[in-house]
Amino acid sequence: MSEHLGHNLKLLCSHYRSIAEVCRKLGINRAQFNKYLGGQSRPTPYNLKRICDFFGVEEYELGLPAEQFARLIGVRAGATDPQPASDPLLDLLQPLRDHASSLDRYCGYYFEYANCMSVPGYILVSLVHLRAERGSYLFERQERQAPALASEGEEWARCRYLGAAFYLQDRLFLIDYESLTSNEMSQTILIPSFKSRITRLNGLKTGVSSGDRRTPACTRVVWDYLGSEINRVNAYRQLMLYRPDDPRIDADIRQRLAGAHIRDGLFEIE
């Protein structure tokens, strides 16, 4: 296969605007893909299957002589459109990516403090990791809590949210979904920090309670910056529900989470 792989891959890539677009859609490093094109390296079985699934060819077909492979592709191209339809969801979000500012200085780990939507009167502490990946800013939010503040030994409930972040007009917009059940989404809007060193970010979070009634809710939220590298095990052990007067919640956090009220149907921050 190595003898003809590079040439046949180049022919397949010619049906797209650029090799960079192919690498982005495949999720394969551009430098590594260039080695495939140049015949310097052969894809791993995993990457080879991804490439074949993406272009709609069989593994053995990529090893055919160039002329034979070109005729094969030509027949298929005549029967179907060689340019696959674009993803409407990605097309919808592309303008946001084009206009968004860099979030590089905000990447790293945070403790998220929020008034718990499902257990009123308690503060929920979650762990957030914001990172850059292939031109986008993605984040993961981990949270856990004991049902009804269960006693020791009772099972903890765990949630894992995955989302995307955009920095638009001096605001950080974050949209995520619960990846373990795929049954809810939430949105967070944070006010950026203009200090040289990021410490804490204030904002609002909207979502739904995890209770039986699934009540829509909005709460004030604080992100406390931990650093670009942390001990995740130690951090995860701190994820739980806290009473507002718990000494582990400092006065500044309590003050930032307070001062929000509803007036004329609107949720405001003092």
Buried (B, 14 or more C-beta within 10 A) or exposed (E): BEEBBBBBBBBBBEBBEEBEEBBBEBEBEEEBBBBBBEBEBBBEEEBBEBBBEBBEBEEEBBBBEBEEBBEBBEEEEEEEEBEEEEEEEEEEBEEEEEEBEEBEEBBBBBBBBBBBBBBEEBBBBBBBBBBBEEEBBBBBBBBBBBEEEEEEEEEEEEBBBEBBBBBEEEEBBBBBBBEEEEEBBBBBBBEBBEEEEBEBBBBBBBBBBBEEEEEEBBBBBBBBBBEEEBEEEEBEEEBBBBEEEBEEBEEEBBEBBEEBEEEEEEBEEE
